[in-house]
């Protein structure tokens, strides 16, 4: 039975799951969520009442939370690209960086987006300043951490880089990475050139007008 992924091309966490699927050319059906496809939204809400995307369905098994989805794919639908190392110590480093990008980069920029959309009780200007403050802290740490590294954890592309791709992609739109952070800017550029993420970016290009802060004319 073919895998089914419920999500949206412009969703950062959907993109993270898509990267894993594209890296190994894993066959799947994409079920886009939106007002023009209410049947998908109805199925999605039944599968996961929390209504968070993406959701992966594999036969009778339903998976939520993107990092778990990617681990599941490696266990049950493995390919040539292993996004989580077999060595437990190396895997721990990968999981740490995965959490860093989700919690300290993606979550930080979402403060600006959520306040602009009125999803949290905060003025848009305050949400933007909070996002900039948190992102500056994350950028500063990453600039030092990434020195001498091709990817987030050593020389192998991993789950951490799948997390970093949409995180830094959208974070840079909220608070552009300052030029003084050369290592971080170069890393983001490498992520954009990775075929799996480049494909995800192109598939979402049509929806850029919906970015509440205004999508910059780059990338």
Secondary structure as GFF3:
##gff-version 3
##sequence-region A 1 219
A	DSSP	beta_strand	3	7	.	.	.	ID=ss1
A	DSSP	alpha_helix	12	23	.	.	.	ID=ss2
A	DSSP	beta_strand	28	32	.	.	.	ID=ss3
A	DSSP	alpha_helix	38	47	.	.	.	ID=ss4
A	DSSP	beta_strand	55	58	.	.	.	ID=ss5
A	DSSP	beta_strand	61	64	.	.	.	ID=ss6
A	DSSP	alpha_helix	66	76	.	.	.	ID=ss7
A	DSSP	alpha_helix	88	100	.	.	.	ID=ss8
A	DSSP	pi_helix	101	106	.	.	.	ID=ss9
A	DSSP	alpha_helix	107	117	.	.	.	ID=ss10
A	DSSP	alpha_helix	124	145	.	.	.	ID=ss11
A	DSSP	alpha_helix	159	174	.	.	.	ID=ss12
A	DSSP	alpha_helix	182	193	.	.	.	ID=ss13
A	DSSP	alpha_helix	195	204	.	.	.	ID=ss14
A	DSSP	three_ten_helix	205	210	.	.	.	ID=ss15
###
